[in-house]
Each structure stands twice: as structure tokens, then as C-alpha cells.
Amino acid sequence: MGMWVSLDALWEIPAEKRIFGAVLLFSWTVYLWETFLAQRQRRIYKTTTHVPPELGQIMDSETFEKSRLYQLDKSTFSFWSGLYSEIEGTLILLFGGIPYLWRLSGRFCGYAGFGPEYEITQSLVFLLLATLFSALTGLPWSLYNTFVIEEKHGFNQQTLGFFMKDAIKKFVVTQCILLPVSSLLLYIIKIGGDYFFIYAWLFTLVVSLVLVTIYADYIAPLFDKFTPLPEGKLKEDIEVMAKSIDFPLTKVYVVEGSKRSSHSNAYFYGFFKNKRIVLFDTLLEEYSVLNKDIQEDSGMEPRNEEEGNSEEIKAKVKNKKQGCKNEEVLAVLGHELGHWKLGHTVKNIIISQMNSFLCFFLFAVLIGRKELFAAFGFYDSQPTLIGLLIIFQFIFSPYNEVLSFCLTVLSRRFEFQADAFAKKLGKAKDLYSALIKLNKDNLGFPVSDWLFSMWHYSHPPLLERLQALKSMKQH
């Protein structure tokens, strides 16, 4: 009986207050869940101080301890940055930060001679102020992560000047894309009539395809240097492998990622018959600038064998070398090309666009609900941009959490399939050794809490991938 009374009392609360309370409750529930998972994984970092027997053949104790301490530091940083982010978001909602910023942007527009009827202009000012606020509040955390944690563990390659210049450049480029796209989207929603959600979805589809197409050619080079992979055996072998699976390769680039970080990566991009492969220089043992630095620090002149360097020093340099041998690079690419050949890229695009269409459709259903706007402090107006923010970021948050988990599960499945594809190309052995090297270079910790990894890992844990590859090599 008491429960029914409390439920009746609950429904007597105005709808906007119920919505606001539900948003805050869900946000903190997700945060506490994430914190619970992180603490489970942190316990693994703290208690697993020796290399487990099953890892004895693939990881030495020194690397294991380095990776443990690195992940422990990252875990501590993640806890405090996550707590700050959650408190900041809560305070913004409780003290009306969103309507305040909207009114402030209206005042700025008024100074420039634009009245309330210029809603799109005010929306762009709001976006500019919001992203500027986000960039400034996130800057100390980014600085600490780069120059304390990444620096401490040997990954950071940036100077403070480079970092700040890079941050400003990213902000400017983001605004150059965000503001025009947002203004066109808001215009389409306003003039689209009853079926505006279809036109809005089509517009975002076109924008996403254009951005994917131009990113590596026109946007990424603003931040990193891209050079064609020099002629040689590696390039020839990549071209042969691409041809063997009918991958329409046109160019292979090496990106100078080492000026930013010693983490490594590889990817491909492009549509239809115009695809390119990008390799980070840190992935390539032959090209990594970091390996040259190691040789110089060791007092070696690797180009001159008559210098009489001791075998001990040579071995030391070899063990410290970053990146993969050519055969291992080919195995990594075999895995990446497997994603293309098996249709993973297309499937991800289809899933993304189906989700986007559903979200715009639901947005069209909900945009007329005044109580949604009132819940966040908008009693007299219902700006379209604010409606997008409220519905996509807050109302859809439970759905987004479920979708994110499902995509994580699907991603792990795709990774196993891509590994199996590399095996079919005869690359199982080299991929096996490449995964070990990449884990070592990136100080990945190979022991995971099952619940943490199930919720978060888009790639299977290292041991699971190695065991799968081992069984592949045996058959």
C-alpha cells in the first residue's frame, strides 16, 4: 500500500521535474557502474604483480611490470577525470548552465545586430561558446595526461609549444567543420516540413561520407606529415597482397606519428576503387625515428659495421627496438584488409546510418514536447539546437549505452574474423608475433577482469587472440 502511495506522489510531480531527475539519476547510475568496473580492473593491476605462467613465453617480467604501472597510472587518472566530468555535468544541469549559455549567446548576437528571430545564428554562437568552454576545462586534464602520465612512461614526444599549437589548430579546424554543417542541418530541419527527419538524415549521411573521404587527404595532413612509402620490398609485398584479394589499392603512406607519440597504428580509407593504406612510422621497425634515437643513445653507428660495437650493446638495442618487421607489418595489414574483405566496414556504416535514421525519427516525434525543454530550463522557447542536445545527449542516453555495448560485442567478433582472414593469407605466425610486439610497444596489460573487458574492450584481450591464432597455426 505504501508503495502505491509513493508512486501516486511521484506522478504528482510535474513532468519536467521527473524528466530532469531521471536524467541525473541515470547519469550517476552509469558513472557508478563504470567506476565499479574500473575498480575491478584496477584490482587486477594491483594484485597481478608477476607474469602469469601462460604469459611466460610471450612477455618478460620487466615489460610486464612497466605495463602494470602504466595502466595503474592511467586508471588513477581516469578515475579523477571521470569524477570531475560527472560533477561538472551535474552542476551545469543543476545551476542552469545550458539556458544561461543560450541567453549569453543571444546577448552576443544582439550586440552584432541579430535579434531573437536569427535562431540559427544564435545557435552557432552557442556552439562556439560551448566547445570553447569544453576545450578550456579539458585542457588541464589533457596537459596532465600528456606531460605527466605519457611522459613518465616514455610515450610522449611533444613539446609544450607543439601541444598548444596542435590544440589551437584542432579547435579551429573543428569549428570550420562544425559550424557550417550545424547551420545547414538546422536550416534543413526548419524548412523540411513533416518529413524533415528524412532530409536531415540524408544530409548527415552525405556529410559523414564526405568527411571520411577527405579526412586523410585534406584534414589529417594539417596535423601530421604524410609521405609515400618508399619503393622497396615492403611496398611491393603490400601491393601483391592487396592485389591477391582484389583490394583496390592506389597509394601507401607513412604518417609521422612519432613526433606526437610512440603509440603505433595502421588503417585504410577511401571509397570504391580509390583506397589508400596509412602506416604509422612507429609501426615500422625500419622507419621508426624512435629506433634511430635508441641507436644514437646507445652510442651505435648501425650503418658502419666496422666500428666494433659489442654484441651486448647490439642485443640491447635490438630488444628496445620499437615496431614490427616487414613480415609482421604485412600480417597486421592482412588483418586490416580482412575487415574490408569480410564487409565489416560496410556493415558498420549500415548500422551507424540505421541508428542515425532511428534517432532522427524519434527526435521528430519528441521535438514538440514542451516538457522536455522545460526540464532543462527552457520555458518560453524551444530552440531546435537545444532540442537536438536534450534528446540526443540526455533522453537517448539509456539507448546509447545499450547500443554501445552491442557494438563492442560485435567489434570483438569482427576482430576474431579478421584474424582468421589473416591466417588464410598465411600470416597467422607473423600476426601472432606482431600482436605481442604491439602489446609490448604500447604497454598493454595482458590480464583483464572478465566483466570490465566484456563491457569495454572493442578488441579481444591479447591472450584470447593469441590462443585463437595458436589453434589456427596448428590446423
HELIX and SHEET records of a PDB file:
HELIX    1   1 GLY A    2  GLU A   12  1                                  11    
HELIX    2   2 ALA A   15  THR A   47  1                                  33    
HELIX    3   3 PRO A   53  LEU A   55  5                                   3    
HELIX    4   4 SER A   61  LEU A   94  1                                  34    
HELIX    5   5 GLY A   97  TYR A  111  1                                  15    
HELIX    6   6 GLU A  119  TYR A  144  1                                  26    
HELIX    7   7 ASN A  145  GLU A  150  3                                   6    
HELIX    8   8 GLU A  151  LYS A  152  1                                   2    
HELIX    9   9 LEU A  160  ILE A  191  1                                  32    
HELIX   10  10 GLY A  193  TYR A  195  5                                   3    
HELIX   11  11 PHE A  196  ILE A  214  1                                  19    
HELIX   12  12 TYR A  215  ILE A  219  3                                   5    
HELIX   13  13 ALA A  220  LEU A  222  5                                   3    
HELIX   14  14 LYS A  233  SER A  244  1                                  12    
HELIX   15  15 GLY A  257  LYS A  259  5                                   3    
HELIX   16  16 ASP A  281  LEU A  283  5                                   3    
HELIX   17  17 VAL A  289  ASP A  297  1                                   9    
HELIX   18  18 GLU A  305  GLU A  307  5                                   3    
HELIX   19  19 GLU A  311  LYS A  320  1                                  10    
HELIX   20  20 ASN A  326  LYS A  341  1                                  16    
HELIX   21  21 HIS A  344  LEU A  366  1                                  23    
HELIX   22  22 LYS A  370  ALA A  375  1                                   6    
HELIX   23  23 THR A  384  LEU A  389  1                                   6    
HELIX   24  24 ILE A  390  ILE A  395  3                                   6    
HELIX   25  25 SER A  397  LYS A  424  1                                  28    
HELIX   26  26 ALA A  428  ASP A  441  1                                  14    
HELIX   27  27 TRP A  450  HIS A  456  1                                   7    
HELIX   28  28 LEU A  462  GLN A  474  1                                  13    
SHEET    1   A 4 PHE A 226  PRO A 228  0                                        
SHEET    2   A 4 LEU A 249  VAL A 255 -1                                        
SHEET    3   A 4 LYS A 275  PHE A 280  1                                        
SHEET    4   A 4 ALA A 266  TYR A 269 -1                                        
END                                                                             
